[in-house]
């Protein structure tokens, strides 16, 4: 949904006040074209902003959204692949999508178009988060302009979203603590994920209790292809009442990528890193190198001794756990003091260019300088994945491939990739390893 916000002001249905509904991917399995959190807006005239699957299921989702606007209820639709019915509405890629559909309204606590439009001017480089309730027994959203500092326990808006007014103070407090433990890591990490909260035993929010009694119309009328199972039941005998489910979308300012070394490899890595969404700084102590026009595309060019610059940035609070450092100078007088500094920081990734012989000499120097062996284990050296890269452009691909693999591993994904730091023998062996990543987004119940 965050990706659609910048387009809301120009989208004619929203500008003219038409009724709209939002359809969002809240579950995905197998091979699917779009990730969790992807949203699509549908107007009462059937106009569409965004896409959920590249065309596989959009028609059916539009129909369900129009029905939701007609009766005012939320829905969850399931789409999969049916080998028996070639004309079934489903995903030909063989995956499965769970889509939550909710009309946008003006009711207090509901998901409102005006609330989303108020943040439409926030560009992709600004911090923003959206927490939406997507279970069958609730709706609405909380827009958070500063997710990095947001305190869940003190949020009256979030308490209202969870429906805590019907709970006693003790039960409500426990639920808010559980929500904080799961929500805040997502918010502060700039990530998207589902949070499921089991309500305190014997204390169901009013909306859930009413739904369990059959009093909430339109709570869900999903169609599963090929199984054909609906999701309008409030409780499952096997699993009990449905948990309170929140979809969290959090966006932080772009993570920083620091390139140390104004050379051919730095020039090739710069645009490649920007393609991954990094805010790129190029740093080199030599003005004649750093001042070359080929580095003008960097977000920032700094002429300074690398280790001094990094220490100053860390002291000023401009380095965080998402920061990436790529040491490409290949010169011990720069590399050793810089790596001493960088390995003392909590960074997402640290890589250094050089042959295996250079790496062994570098390790010996760092150990002699007092760098702990544990810290050295975090160093990706030689830098990059074993793609057989030789030219600066190929090396840039190798480095960014390892960055992607490293980010996926830190998110808990299983990554099939060969890292040079884990290998032995010559760097270039004439073979190429493909990098396949799978993202898993799973949040346990309380």
C-alpha positions as CSV (number, residue, x, y, z in Angstrom):
1,X,0.0,0.0,0.0
2,X,2.9,2.4,0.7
3,X,3.9,2.1,-2.9
4,X,0.5,3.4,-4.1
5,X,0.4,6.4,-1.8
6,X,2.4,8.8,-4.0
7,X,0.0,8.1,-6.9
8,X,-3.2,8.9,-5.0
9,X,-3.3,12.6,-5.7
10,X,-3.1,12.1,-9.4
11,X,-5.5,9.1,-9.5
12,X,-8.8,10.5,-10.8
13,X,-11.2,8.3,-8.8
14,X,-9.5,9.4,-5.5
15,X,-9.3,13.0,-6.6
16,X,-13.1,13.1,-7.4
17,X,-14.2,11.4,-4.2
18,X,-15.4,8.1,-5.7
19,X,-15.8,5.2,-3.3
20,X,-12.9,2.8,-3.4
21,X,-11.7,-0.5,-1.9
22,X,-8.2,-1.8,-1.4
23,X,-7.2,-5.3,-2.1
24,X,-4.0,-6.5,-0.5
25,X,-1.8,-9.7,-0.6
26,X,-1.8,-11.0,3.0
27,X,-0.7,-14.5,2.3
28,X,1.4,-16.2,-0.4
29,X,2.7,-19.7,-1.1
30,X,4.7,-21.3,-3.8
31,X,5.6,-19.3,-6.9
32,X,3.8,-16.0,-6.9
33,X,4.5,-12.8,-8.8
34,X,4.1,-10.2,-6.0
35,X,5.1,-10.3,-2.3
36,X,3.2,-9.9,0.9
37,X,1.7,-6.3,1.3
38,X,1.2,-5.6,-2.4
39,X,-2.0,-3.7,-2.8
40,X,-4.4,-2.6,-5.6
41,X,-7.1,0.1,-5.3
42,X,-10.4,-0.4,-7.1
43,X,-12.9,2.5,-7.6
44,X,-16.7,2.1,-7.7
45,X,-16.5,2.5,-11.5
46,X,-14.1,-0.5,-11.7
47,X,-10.9,1.6,-12.3
48,X,-7.7,0.1,-10.9
49,X,-4.5,1.5,-9.4
50,X,-1.7,-1.0,-9.0
51,X,-1.6,-4.8,-9.6
52,X,-1.6,-7.9,-7.5
53,X,-0.5,-10.6,-9.9
54,X,0.3,-9.1,-13.3
55,X,-3.1,-10.0,-14.6
56,X,-3.8,-13.6,-13.4
57,X,-6.5,-12.7,-10.8
58,X,-7.2,-9.0,-11.1
59,X,-10.6,-9.4,-12.8
60,X,-11.9,-11.6,-10.0
61,X,-10.5,-9.3,-7.4
62,X,-12.2,-6.3,-9.0
63,X,-15.5,-8.1,-8.9
64,X,-15.0,-8.9,-5.2
65,X,-14.0,-5.3,-4.5
66,X,-17.2,-4.0,-6.1
67,X,-19.2,-6.4,-4.0
68,X,-17.4,-5.3,-0.9
69,X,-18.2,-1.6,-1.7
70,X,-21.9,-2.6,-2.2
71,X,-22.4,-4.4,1.1
72,X,-19.7,-2.6,3.2
73,X,-18.0,-5.9,4.4
74,X,-14.4,-7.0,4.2
75,X,-13.5,-10.1,2.3
76,X,-10.6,-12.6,1.9
77,X,-10.2,-14.4,-1.4
78,X,-7.9,-17.3,-2.1
79,X,-6.5,-18.0,-5.5
80,X,-4.5,-20.9,-6.6
81,X,-4.0,-23.2,-9.7
82,X,-6.6,-25.7,-10.9
83,X,-5.2,-28.3,-13.3
84,X,-8.7,-29.7,-13.7
85,X,-10.3,-26.5,-14.9
86,X,-8.3,-24.6,-17.5
87,X,-10.7,-21.7,-17.3
88,X,-10.5,-21.4,-13.5
89,X,-9.6,-18.0,-12.1
90,X,-6.2,-18.7,-10.6
91,X,-2.4,-18.5,-10.8
92,X,-0.9,-20.3,-13.8
93,X,2.5,-20.1,-12.0
94,X,1.2,-22.7,-9.5
95,X,1.4,-20.4,-6.5
96,X,-1.4,-19.4,-4.0
97,X,-2.4,-15.9,-3.0
98,X,-4.7,-14.8,-0.1
99,X,-6.2,-11.4,-0.8
100,X,-7.8,-9.2,1.8
101,X,-10.4,-6.7,0.4
102,X,-11.7,-3.8,2.4
103,X,-13.8,-0.8,1.4
104,X,-12.3,2.6,2.2
105,X,-14.7,4.7,4.3
106,X,-15.0,7.6,6.6
107,X,-16.1,5.7,9.8
108,X,-13.9,6.4,12.8
109,X,-11.2,3.8,13.1
110,X,-11.7,2.6,9.5
111,X,-9.3,2.7,6.7
112,X,-9.9,6.1,5.2
113,X,-8.8,7.5,1.8
114,X,-8.2,10.9,3.4
115,X,-5.7,9.4,5.8
116,X,-3.8,7.8,3.0
117,X,-3.9,11.0,0.8
118,X,-2.4,13.0,3.7
119,X,0.8,11.1,3.3
120,X,0.7,10.9,-0.5
121,X,3.5,13.5,-0.7
122,X,5.9,11.3,1.2
123,X,8.4,10.1,-1.4
124,X,10.1,6.7,-1.4
125,X,13.0,8.1,0.5
126,X,10.9,9.2,3.5
127,X,10.1,7.1,6.5
128,X,6.5,5.9,6.7
129,X,4.6,2.9,8.1
130,X,1.1,1.5,7.8
131,X,-0.4,-1.0,10.2
132,X,-3.7,-2.5,9.1
133,X,-6.0,-5.0,10.6
134,X,-6.8,-7.7,8.1
135,X,-8.6,-10.5,10.0
136,X,-12.2,-11.2,9.3
137,X,-13.4,-9.4,12.4
138,X,-11.8,-6.0,12.2
139,X,-10.6,-3.3,9.9
140,X,-9.0,0.0,9.8
141,X,-5.4,1.3,9.9
142,X,-2.9,3.4,11.7
143,X,-0.5,5.6,9.7
144,X,2.9,6.1,11.4
145,X,5.1,8.9,10.1
146,X,8.1,7.9,12.1
147,X,8.3,4.1,12.5
148,X,11.9,4.1,13.8
149,X,10.8,5.8,17.1
150,X,7.2,4.6,17.4
151,X,6.2,3.3,20.8
152,X,3.4,0.7,20.4
153,X,2.5,0.5,24.1
154,X,1.6,4.2,24.3
155,X,-0.4,4.4,21.1
156,X,-4.1,5.0,21.6
157,X,-4.7,4.6,17.9
158,X,-3.2,1.1,17.9
159,X,-5.2,0.2,21.0
160,X,-8.4,1.2,19.2
161,X,-7.3,-0.8,16.1
162,X,-6.9,-3.9,18.3
163,X,-10.4,-3.4,19.9
164,X,-9.0,-3.2,23.5
165,X,-11.9,-1.1,24.8
166,X,-13.9,-4.3,25.5
167,X,-11.1,-5.9,27.5
168,X,-10.1,-5.4,31.1
169,X,-7.1,-3.3,31.8
170,X,-4.9,-6.4,32.7
171,X,-5.8,-8.3,29.5
172,X,-5.5,-5.2,27.4
173,X,-2.1,-4.5,28.8
174,X,-0.9,-8.0,28.0
175,X,-2.1,-7.8,24.5
176,X,-0.4,-4.4,23.9
177,X,2.9,-5.9,25.3
178,X,2.6,-8.8,22.9
179,X,1.8,-6.4,20.0
180,X,4.8,-4.3,20.9
181,X,7.2,-7.3,20.9
182,X,6.2,-8.2,17.4
183,X,5.3,-4.9,15.8
184,X,8.3,-2.8,16.8
185,X,11.0,-5.0,15.2
186,X,9.1,-4.7,11.9
187,X,8.6,-1.0,12.2
188,X,12.2,-0.2,13.1
189,X,13.6,-2.6,10.6
190,X,11.6,-1.1,7.7
191,X,10.1,-4.5,6.9
192,X,6.7,-5.9,5.8
193,X,5.1,-8.8,7.7
194,X,2.0,-10.3,9.4
195,X,1.6,-10.2,13.1
196,X,-0.9,-12.6,14.7
197,X,-2.1,-12.0,18.2
198,X,-4.2,-14.5,20.1
199,X,-6.7,-12.7,22.3
200,X,-6.5,-13.4,26.1
201,X,-8.4,-16.6,27.0
202,X,-12.0,-15.8,27.6
203,X,-11.6,-12.2,26.5
204,X,-12.6,-11.8,22.8
205,X,-12.9,-8.3,21.4
206,X,-16.5,-7.3,20.7
207,X,-16.2,-7.5,17.0
208,X,-14.8,-11.1,17.2
209,X,-17.4,-12.2,19.7
210,X,-20.2,-10.8,17.5
211,X,-18.7,-12.5,14.4
212,X,-18.6,-15.8,16.3
213,X,-22.3,-15.4,17.0
214,X,-22.9,-14.8,13.3
215,X,-23.7,-11.1,13.7
216,X,-21.1,-9.6,11.3
217,X,-22.3,-9.5,7.7
218,X,-19.7,-9.7,4.9
219,X,-17.0,-11.0,7.2
220,X,-15.5,-13.0,4.4
221,X,-16.7,-14.8,1.2
222,X,-13.4,-16.0,-0.2
223,X,-13.1,-18.4,-3.1
224,X,-10.3,-20.9,-3.1
225,X,-9.1,-22.2,-6.4
226,X,-9.2,-25.2,-6.7
227,X,-10.3,-26.2,-3.2
228,X,-13.3,-23.7,-3.0
229,X,-13.2,-23.1,0.7
230,X,-14.7,-19.9,2.1
231,X,-13.2,-17.8,4.9
232,X,-16.3,-16.4,6.5
233,X,-16.1,-18.6,9.6
234,X,-15.2,-16.9,12.8
235,X,-13.8,-20.0,14.4
236,X,-12.4,-23.3,13.3
237,X,-13.0,-26.3,15.6
238,X,-9.5,-27.5,15.0
239,X,-7.7,-24.3,15.6
240,X,-10.1,-22.2,17.7
241,X,-11.0,-18.5,17.2
242,X,-9.1,-16.6,14.4
243,X,-6.3,-14.5,15.8
244,X,-6.2,-10.7,15.5
245,X,-4.1,-10.2,12.4
246,X,-2.1,-7.1,11.5
247,X,-0.4,-6.3,8.3
248,X,2.7,-4.1,8.9
249,X,4.3,-2.2,6.1
250,X,7.2,-0.1,7.2
251,X,9.6,2.0,5.1
252,X,12.7,3.7,6.4
253,X,15.0,6.1,4.5
254,X,17.3,4.2,2.2
255,X,20.1,2.2,3.8
256,X,23.6,3.6,3.3
257,X,26.2,1.9,1.2
258,X,29.8,3.2,1.6
259,X,32.2,2.7,-1.2
260,X,35.8,3.2,-0.2
261,X,38.0,3.5,-3.2
262,X,37.6,5.9,-6.2
263,X,38.7,3.4,-8.9
264,X,37.2,1.4,-11.8
265,X,35.5,-1.0,-9.4
266,X,34.0,1.7,-7.3
267,X,32.7,3.4,-10.4
268,X,31.0,0.2,-11.5
269,X,29.5,-0.6,-8.1
270,X,28.0,2.9,-7.6
271,X,25.1,2.6,-10.1
272,X,24.6,-1.1,-9.3
273,X,24.2,-0.3,-5.6
274,X,21.7,2.5,-6.4
275,X,19.6,0.1,-8.4
276,X,19.2,-1.9,-5.1
277,X,17.9,1.2,-3.4
278,X,21.0,2.2,-1.4
279,X,22.0,5.8,-0.6
280,X,25.6,5.6,-1.9
281,X,28.6,7.5,-0.6
282,X,32.0,7.3,-2.3
283,X,35.0,8.1,-0.1
284,X,38.6,8.4,-1.0
285,X,41.5,10.3,0.5
286,X,42.9,11.3,-2.9
287,X,41.2,14.5,-4.4
288,X,42.5,13.7,-7.9
289,X,40.6,10.4,-7.8
290,X,37.5,11.3,-5.9
291,X,37.0,14.4,-8.0
292,X,36.6,12.5,-11.3
293,X,33.3,13.1,-13.1
294,X,32.5,9.4,-13.3
295,X,31.7,9.5,-9.5
296,X,29.3,12.5,-9.8
297,X,26.3,10.2,-9.8
298,X,27.0,9.2,-6.1
299,X,24.6,10.6,-3.6
300,X,27.7,11.9,-1.7
301,X,31.4,12.1,-2.6
302,X,33.8,12.6,0.3
303,X,37.5,13.4,0.1
304,X,38.9,12.2,3.5
305,X,40.9,9.4,5.0
306,X,38.4,6.5,5.1
307,X,38.8,5.4,8.7
308,X,38.5,8.9,10.0
309,X,35.4,9.6,7.9
310,X,33.8,6.4,9.1
311,X,34.6,7.1,12.7
312,X,33.1,10.6,12.4
313,X,29.9,9.3,10.7
314,X,29.5,6.6,13.4
315,X,30.0,9.2,16.2
316,X,27.4,11.4,14.6
317,X,24.8,8.6,14.5
318,X,24.7,8.4,10.7
319,X,25.7,4.7,10.6
320,X,23.3,2.0,11.6
321,X,22.7,-1.8,11.4
322,X,21.5,-1.5,7.8
323,X,24.7,0.2,6.6
324,X,27.0,-1.6,4.1
325,X,30.7,-1.0,3.7
326,X,32.6,-2.1,0.6
327,X,36.4,-1.6,0.8
328,X,37.8,-1.5,-2.7
329,X,41.0,0.6,-2.2
330,X,43.2,-2.5,-2.2
331,X,45.9,-0.6,-0.4
332,X,47.0,-1.6,3.1
333,X,47.7,2.0,4.3
334,X,43.9,2.7,3.7
335,X,42.5,-0.8,4.2
336,X,43.9,-1.8,7.6
337,X,42.9,1.2,9.7
338,X,39.6,1.3,7.9
339,X,38.8,-2.3,8.6
340,X,39.8,-1.9,12.2
341,X,37.2,0.8,12.5
342,X,34.5,-0.9,10.4
343,X,34.7,-4.2,12.1
344,X,34.1,-2.5,15.5
345,X,30.7,-1.4,14.3
346,X,27.4,-3.3,13.9
347,X,26.9,-3.2,10.1
348,X,24.8,-5.3,7.8
349,X,27.7,-6.2,5.5
350,X,31.5,-5.6,5.3
351,X,33.4,-6.6,2.2
352,X,37.0,-6.1,1.1
353,X,38.5,-6.6,-2.3
354,X,41.7,-8.5,-2.9
355,X,43.2,-11.9,-3.7
356,X,43.3,-14.8,-1.2
357,X,47.0,-13.9,-0.6
358,X,46.0,-10.3,0.1
359,X,43.2,-11.5,2.4
360,X,45.6,-13.7,4.4
361,X,48.1,-10.8,4.8
362,X,45.1,-8.5,5.7
363,X,43.9,-10.9,8.4
364,X,47.4,-11.2,9.9
365,X,47.7,-7.4,10.1
366,X,44.3,-7.0,11.7
367,X,44.9,-9.7,14.3
368,X,48.2,-8.1,15.1
369,X,46.3,-4.8,15.5
370,X,44.0,-6.5,18.1
371,X,40.9,-7.1,16.0
372,X,39.1,-10.1,17.5
373,X,38.9,-13.3,15.4
374,X,35.1,-13.2,15.9
375,X,34.9,-9.8,14.2
376,X,37.0,-11.1,11.3
377,X,34.5,-13.8,10.7
378,X,32.0,-11.1,9.6
379,X,34.4,-9.9,6.8
380,X,33.5,-10.9,3.3
381,X,36.9,-11.2,1.8
382,X,37.5,-11.8,-1.1
383,X,34.4,-9.7,-1.7
384,X,31.5,-11.0,-3.8
385,X,29.9,-14.2,-4.9
386,X,31.8,-16.7,-7.1
387,X,30.3,-15.7,-10.4
388,X,33.5,-15.9,-12.4
389,X,33.6,-12.1,-12.5
390,X,36.7,-10.3,-14.0
391,X,35.7,-6.9,-15.3
392,X,34.7,-4.1,-13.0
393,X,31.1,-4.4,-14.2
394,X,31.1,-8.1,-13.5
395,X,32.7,-7.6,-10.1
396,X,29.9,-5.1,-9.3
397,X,27.3,-7.8,-10.1
398,X,29.2,-10.2,-7.9
399,X,29.2,-7.8,-5.0
400,X,25.6,-6.8,-5.3
401,X,24.6,-10.5,-5.7
402,X,26.4,-11.2,-2.3
403,X,24.6,-8.2,-0.8
404,X,21.2,-9.6,-1.9
405,X,22.1,-13.1,-0.6
406,X,23.4,-11.6,2.7
407,X,20.2,-9.6,3.2
408,X,18.1,-12.7,2.5
409,X,20.0,-14.8,5.0
410,X,19.6,-12.1,7.7
411,X,15.8,-12.2,7.0
412,X,15.8,-16.0,7.7
413,X,15.6,-17.2,4.1
414,X,17.4,-20.2,2.7
415,X,19.9,-19.0,0.1
416,X,21.7,-21.3,-2.3
417,X,24.8,-19.3,-3.1
418,X,28.6,-19.8,-3.0
419,X,30.4,-17.1,-1.1
420,X,34.1,-16.6,-1.9
421,X,34.9,-16.2,1.8
422,X,33.7,-19.8,2.3
423,X,35.8,-21.3,-0.5
424,X,39.3,-22.4,-1.0
425,X,41.7,-22.4,-4.0
426,X,41.7,-20.0,-6.9
427,X,39.0,-17.3,-6.9
428,X,38.1,-17.9,-10.6
429,X,37.3,-21.5,-11.3
430,X,35.4,-21.0,-14.6
431,X,32.0,-21.9,-13.3
432,X,29.0,-19.8,-12.3
433,X,26.7,-20.4,-9.3
434,X,23.2,-19.1,-9.6
435,X,21.8,-17.2,-6.7
436,X,18.3,-18.3,-5.8
437,X,16.6,-16.6,-2.9
438,X,13.2,-17.3,-1.2
439,X,11.7,-14.8,1.3
440,X,9.9,-16.3,4.3
441,X,7.7,-14.0,6.3
442,X,6.4,-15.7,9.4
443,X,5.4,-14.3,12.7
444,X,4.4,-16.6,15.7
445,X,1.4,-16.2,17.7
446,X,1.6,-14.8,21.2
